[in-house]
Amino acid sequence: MKPSSIYLLATLQLSLLSSTAQESPAPGVSTSQQKPSQPSAGSAQAAPLRDGAHDFDFLIGNWKAHVRRLPDRLVGSTTWVEYDGISNHKKILDSNANFEEFEVDNPEKHLHIKAQTLRLYNPDSHQWSIYLLDLDKGALNLPPVVGQFAGNRGEFYDQEQYKGRLILVRYVWLNISPKSARMEQSFSPDGGKTWETNWICELTR
């Protein structure tokens, strides 16, 4: 072999060795440590919505109910009326839906409240719709309050007419335990800037 050919071959071998050394990771260092990792398609997706189908399971069964009610609403009244009675809840056909029978009295003022409530869960929106029923009139009060739980607190809203003006209505469930729970209803006349609580129901068993 001619000296010029030997020189050319040696130069080519050195060039290949240099290129291999630059592309190979250093000992103990992975390729991912050398180059910035690119976010995967899965990591960019939003977390799946929480399944709240069993949020009201705690309520199933029979309870004693103590109610504080503010009859005169959105007028600055501080005169509350108290009632005692029962609040009984059962699932409908072993589904996520549940039905409440509610009855409380104030014997001193000869006041009586009877109500029924239907709660339906939508698995697509992951929200509950809560409807009040008037069985005496055969009517379903619309619109329902709609919302969901976050941890141990549930909030549900709707918009409706009250004495000629448009208000927001909010239900809040809180203080939930196997032996107690609390539900509050509030009205807002100013789009949610301020709220006046007008109904507090404390359940025990």
N, C-alpha and C positions, 0 to 999 in steps of 0.2 A: 504494500500500500504506500502511496506517495505521501511524503511529509505533509503536503497541503491538505490531503484528505483526512489524515490523522488529526490535524489541527481543527478542521471543520467539524469532525465527529465529536471531539472533546468539547468544543464550544457549545454544540447542540445539547450534549448531556448536562453540562453545567446550567444551561438555560432552563431545561426541564426540571432539574432539582430545585432551582430557585423558585420556579412557579409553584411547585408542589408544596414547598415550605410556607409560602404565603397563603395558600388556600387551606391548609390543614390547621385545626384548632390547636392552641397550645395545650400541653399536658395538663389534665385536671380541669380544663375549661370547656364547657359544652358550646356547641354552635349557637344555642339560644342565648348564651351569655355574651357572645361576641357581637350579635346583631340584635337590634331592637325587635321585640316580638310584635307581630301584627295582631290586632284584635280579631277573634274568630267571629263568624256570623252569629253563633249562639249567644255570645256574651253581649252582643249589641242589642239583643231582643229584650223587651220589657219582661219583668217578672210576671208570672201568671197571676190572675186575679184570685183572691182568697175565696175558698168555698165556704159560704156562710149558711149552708143548708140546715145546720143544726144549732144555729145561734139561739133559737128560742126553746131548745130542749129543756133548759133549766126551769122553764115556766110550766111545763106539763104537770098537772096535778091540781090539788085543791089548796087554796090559801085563805087566810083571814085578811081582810082589806080594811085599812084605815085611810080615809080620804079627807083632805083639806081642799075646799073649793072656794074660789073667789068669784061670787056671782056677778058683780059689777066690774066689767073689764075695760081696760084702756081708758079709765077715767080717774086714775090715781087712788082708787079705793084700797083700804087695808083691812076691810071687814071680811073675815073668812068664816065659812061654815064647815063643820066637821061631821063626818058620817062614819059608820062602821057596818061591815057586812062580809060578803064572800066574793071571791074571784076564782072561778074554776076553769081549767084549761085542759083541752084534750086534742090529740092529733086526729086528723081526718083521714080515715081509711089507711092508716099506717103510712101516710105520706109526710112531706115536710110541712104541709099546711096545718094550721091549728085554729081552734075555735074557742072563744072565751064567753062564759056566761058570768055576768057581773051584776051584783045587787047589793045596795047599801042604803042605810036609813039614818035619819036624824029624828028620833022620837020626840024630842023636845019641841022642835019646830014643825013636826009632822011632815017631814020631807022624805021623799023616796026616789032613788035613781035606779033604773034597771037598764042594762045595756048589753049588747052582744058585739063581739069583735071577731073579724076574720083576718088572718094573716097568711099571705101567700108568698112563696119564694120563687124568684125567677132565676134559673140556673145560667141563663145567658148574660143577664146584666149583673148577676151576683147581688141583687138587692131584694129587699122585702117591700111589699105593699100591704098597708094596714088599712082595713075598711071598717067603719062603724056601721052596724046594722040596726035598723028600726023595724023590729018584727011586728010591732003594733000597727005600723003603717005599711008594712010590706015593702020597705024601701032600703036601698043600699046607698049610704051617704058617699057622694063623690065630690072632689077627687080623693083618692087615698093619700095618706102620708107615705113617702117612699124614702128608703135609706138602708143603712147597713151598720154592722158593729165594727168597731176598731178596738181590739182587746176586750175589756170588760165593760165597754160603754157603747150603746147604740143610739144613733141620731137619725131622725126621720122627719121629712119636711113636706109641706104642700103650700099652695097659694089659694086663698079663697076670699069670698066676700063676707064681711062682718059689719052689720049695721051700716051698710051703704059705702063702705070703703074696703079697698083691697089690702089684705094683711098676709103675712107669712105665719104659718103654724108649725111648731116644732114639738116632737115627742122626744124625750130623752129617757133611756133606761140606764140605770146605774146602781151601785151598791149591791151587785148581784152575788149571792151566795146560795148554798143549798137551803138555807132557812129564811132568807130575806131578799127583797128586791125593792126598787123604788122607780116609779115612773112619774115624770113631770111633763105637763103640757104648758107651752108658752106661746104668746102672740107677739108679733112685731109689726107695728104700723109704719115703720120707716125702712123697710127693705133689709132688715137684719142688723141695723146699727144698735138698736136697743131691744130688749126682750122683757116682757112682763109675764111671770109665771102665774097661772091661774088655776092650776090643778096639780095636786101632789097626792099620789097614791102609794102608800107603803104596804107591802105584802109581807106576811110572816106565816110560818107554819112550824 
